[in-house]
Amino acid sequence: MAAEAHSQIEGSEAKAIAVPAPTAWPIVLAFGVTLLFAGLATSAGVSIVGGMAIVAGAVGWFRAVLPREAHEELPTQPEAPPAVTLRREVEHFHVAREARRAWLPVETYPISAGVKGGIAGGIAMAIVACLYGIVSGTSIWYPINLLAAGFYPEGVMQTTAQISGFQPGAFAIACVIHGLGSLLVGLLYGALLPIFPRRPILLAGFAIPILWVALFHSFIGLINPVLNQRIDWTWFVVSQFVFGIVAGLIVVRQGKIRTWQGAPFAIRAGLEVSGLEEDRGEEEKR
């Protein structure tokens, strides 16, 4: 059949059609206009060359279309004969429409697990910070006051004696800063956990603390100059790793939930649509 179709194509007569002949004079005319206006910003010689190109392009273009437009003949390709077959029946592929692609991960940790991990990690980090104040020979209030020193005017918290004493205002400010920071980082963990559902300790204990230390080192001098001058980066890095490891351990202990990526949009959006929730329940049973 293929040989017969090929012979029909070769045997058919090729027809020719007349089309406008190609010409480059419009490009010459456009280039001349460009040079004409470019000469206004450069020199008169460029405009003169552009004017000559405009005249040449216009004359050549007019001669190509006047009094009669130039044409040339191009052969046409013969139409291919329709495909034929000797088979009486056409085979169809039977595709199971009910089968769905796998949505990975099938199960992941909820965002609340990241929040709980952030709170627990913040408590562990506070213990490490207070331990640093005891080991360094200052006081347990030293790291707490350093965290709040940026909110006080210059000269209020500058000496070691001022920072080492207990100050109720600084203690309240430090608690708010540390609590909000731990909660926000926990929310960050919860948002990233669906991307890395298998290694929460690796993500929370090592990857994010390294990134956070690098960012903190770049802007701490602008926010809290006193903390930037007196911070012990070794203890700070250790406290960040403790925060991340504790947060990861708490997350691991939380139960996983099934993802809703394969559910209809109405269910994922929280809309009450009859019939869809029953289908979702049957799918979870499978």
C-alpha positions in Angstrom: 0.0 0.0 0.0 2.9 2.4 0.8 4.5 1.7 -2.6 1.1 2.3 -4.4 0.6 5.6 -2.5 4.2 6.7 -3.4 3.6 5.9 -7.1 0.4 8.0 -7.0 2.3 11.0 -5.7 5.0 10.7 -8.3 2.5 10.2 -11.1 0.4 13.2 -10.3 1.2 16.4 -12.2 2.8 19.2 -10.2 1.1 22.6 -10.7 2.8 26.0 -10.5 1.4 29.1 -8.9 2.4 32.7 -9.4 3.6 34.6 -6.2 5.1 38.0 -5.8 8.8 38.0 -6.5 11.0 38.6 -3.5 12.8 42.0 -3.2 15.2 43.5 -0.8 14.4 47.2 -1.6 12.0 47.6 1.4 14.9 46.7 3.7 17.1 49.3 2.0 14.4 51.9 2.4 14.0 51.2 6.1 17.7 51.3 6.6 17.9 54.6 4.9 15.2 56.1 7.2 17.2 54.8 10.2 20.4 56.4 9.1 18.5 59.7 8.3 17.3 60.0 11.9 20.5 58.7 13.4 22.4 61.5 11.7 20.4 64.0 13.7 22.3 62.8 16.8 25.6 62.1 15.2 26.6 64.0 12.0 25.2 65.3 8.8 27.2 62.7 6.7 25.1 59.9 8.2 21.9 61.7 7.3 23.2 62.2 3.7 24.0 58.5 3.3 20.5 57.7 4.8 18.9 60.0 2.3 20.7 58.3 -0.6 19.6 54.9 0.7 16.0 56.1 0.9 16.0 57.3 -2.7 17.6 54.1 -3.9 15.2 51.9 -1.9 12.1 53.8 -3.1 13.1 53.7 -6.8 14.0 50.0 -6.7 10.8 49.2 -4.8 8.6 51.2 -7.2 10.2 49.6 -10.3 9.5 46.1 -8.8 5.8 46.8 -8.4 5.1 49.4 -11.1 3.6 49.4 -13.7 3.1 45.7 -13.1 4.0 43.7 -10.0 6.8 41.2 -10.6 5.9 37.6 -10.1 7.6 34.2 -10.2 6.2 30.7 -10.4 6.7 28.1 -7.7 5.7 24.5 -8.1 3.2 23.1 -5.7 3.4 19.9 -3.9 0.7 17.4 -4.9 -1.8 16.4 -2.3 -1.1 13.0 -0.6 -3.8 10.4 -1.1 -5.9 9.6 1.9 -4.6 6.7 4.1 -6.3 3.4 3.4 -6.2 0.1 5.1 -7.3 -3.4 4.4 -8.5 -4.0 8.0 -12.2 -4.0 8.5 -12.1 -3.1 12.2 -10.2 -0.5 14.1 -8.5 -1.4 17.4 -8.9 0.9 20.4 -6.8 1.3 23.5 -8.9 0.8 26.6 -7.7 3.2 29.3 -8.9 2.9 32.8 -10.3 6.3 33.5 -10.7 5.7 37.2 -7.0 5.2 37.8 -5.2 8.2 39.2 -1.6 9.1 39.3 0.2 8.9 42.6 0.4 12.1 44.5 3.6 12.2 46.5 4.0 12.4 49.4 1.0 10.4 50.3 1.4 11.3 54.0 3.1 14.2 55.6 3.4 16.1 58.9 0.8 18.8 59.7 1.7 22.4 60.1 0.8 22.1 63.8 3.7 19.7 64.2 6.1 22.5 63.1 4.5 24.9 65.5 4.9 22.5 68.4 8.5 21.8 67.4 9.2 25.6 67.3 7.9 26.1 70.8 9.9 23.1 72.2 13.0 24.2 70.3 12.6 27.8 71.7 12.5 26.4 75.2 15.6 24.3 74.6 17.4 27.3 73.0 16.6 29.5 76.0 18.1 26.9 78.3 21.3 26.8 76.3 21.4 30.6 76.3 21.1 30.7 80.1 23.7 28.1 80.4 26.1 30.3 78.4 25.4 33.1 80.9 26.4 30.8 83.8 29.5 29.4 82.1 30.8 32.8 80.8 30.8 34.1 84.4 28.4 36.9 83.8 24.9 36.0 84.9 21.8 34.1 83.8 20.3 37.4 82.7 23.2 38.4 80.5 21.9 36.7 77.2 18.4 37.7 78.0 19.3 41.4 78.3 21.5 41.2 75.2 18.5 40.1 73.2 16.5 43.2 74.3 19.4 45.7 74.3 18.5 46.9 70.8 15.2 48.4 72.1 16.9 50.6 74.7 18.5 54.0 74.0 22.3 54.3 73.6 24.1 54.2 76.9 21.4 52.4 78.9 22.8 48.9 78.2 26.5 49.3 77.4 28.5 48.0 80.3 28.7 44.4 81.4 27.2 45.3 84.8 24.2 46.9 83.3 23.5 43.8 81.0 24.2 41.3 83.8 21.5 42.6 86.2 17.9 41.6 86.2 15.6 44.1 84.5 11.9 43.4 84.3 11.4 45.4 81.1 14.3 43.7 79.3 13.0 40.3 80.4 9.5 41.0 79.0 10.9 42.3 75.7 13.2 39.3 75.4 10.4 36.8 76.1 8.2 38.4 73.4 11.1 38.5 70.8 12.1 34.9 71.5 8.6 33.6 71.7 7.5 35.2 68.4 10.8 34.1 66.7 10.4 30.5 67.8 6.7 30.5 66.7 7.5 32.0 63.3 10.4 29.5 62.7 8.1 26.7 63.8 5.5 27.9 61.2 8.4 27.9 58.6 9.2 24.3 59.5 5.5 23.4 59.2 5.3 25.0 55.8 8.5 23.2 54.5 7.7 19.8 56.0 5.5 18.7 53.1 8.5 19.2 50.8 10.8 17.1 53.0 8.5 14.7 54.8 11.1 11.9 55.3 13.9 13.9 57.0 12.4 16.5 59.4 15.5 16.3 61.7 17.8 16.9 58.8 15.8 19.9 57.7 15.1 21.5 61.1 18.3 20.4 62.8 20.9 21.3 60.2 19.7 22.9 57.0 17.6 25.8 58.3 19.9 26.7 61.3 22.8 27.1 59.0 20.7 29.4 56.8 19.4 31.3 59.7 22.9 31.9 61.2 24.1 33.3 57.9 21.1 35.7 57.6 21.3 36.7 61.3 25.0 37.5 60.9 24.3 39.8 58.0 21.7 42.1 59.6 22.2 41.8 63.4 24.6 44.8 63.3 21.7 47.1 62.1 19.1 45.8 64.5 21.0 45.3 67.7 24.5 46.7 67.7 25.1 45.8 71.4 24.3 42.1 70.7 26.5 42.2 67.6 29.5 43.4 69.7 29.1 41.0 72.5 27.6 37.9 70.9 29.5 34.6 71.2 29.0 33.0 67.8 30.1 29.5 68.9 27.3 29.4 71.6 24.9 31.0 69.2 25.5 28.4 66.5 25.2 25.6 69.1 21.9 27.0 70.4 20.5 27.1 66.8 21.4 23.5 66.3 19.8 22.5 69.6 16.7 24.4 68.6 16.5 22.6 65.3 17.3 19.1 66.6 14.7 19.4 69.4 12.1 20.8 66.9 12.8 17.9 64.5 12.4 15.3 67.3 9.1 16.8 68.3 7.9 16.8 64.7 8.9 13.1 64.3 6.8 12.2 67.3 3.7 13.7 65.7 1.4 11.6 63.6 1.3 12.0 59.9 -1.8 12.9 58.0 -2.8 12.1 54.4 -2.3 14.8 51.8 -5.3 16.3 50.1 -3.6 16.9 46.8 -5.7 14.3 45.0 -9.0 15.5 46.4 -11.3 17.8 44.3 -10.7 21.5 44.6 -14.1 22.0 46.3 -13.0 19.8 49.3 -9.5 21.4 49.4 -11.1 24.8 49.5 -13.4 23.8 52.4 -16.6 24.0 50.4 -19.6 21.9 51.5 -20.5 20.0 48.3 -22.7 16.9 48.5 -21.2 13.7 47.1 -17.6 14.7 47.1 -16.9 14.1 50.8 -18.3 10.6 50.5 -16.0 9.9 47.6 -13.1 11.2 49.6 -13.9 8.8 52.5 -14.1 5.8 50.1 -10.7 6.8 48.6 -9.1 6.9 52.1 -10.4 3.5 52.9 -8.7 2.1 49.8 
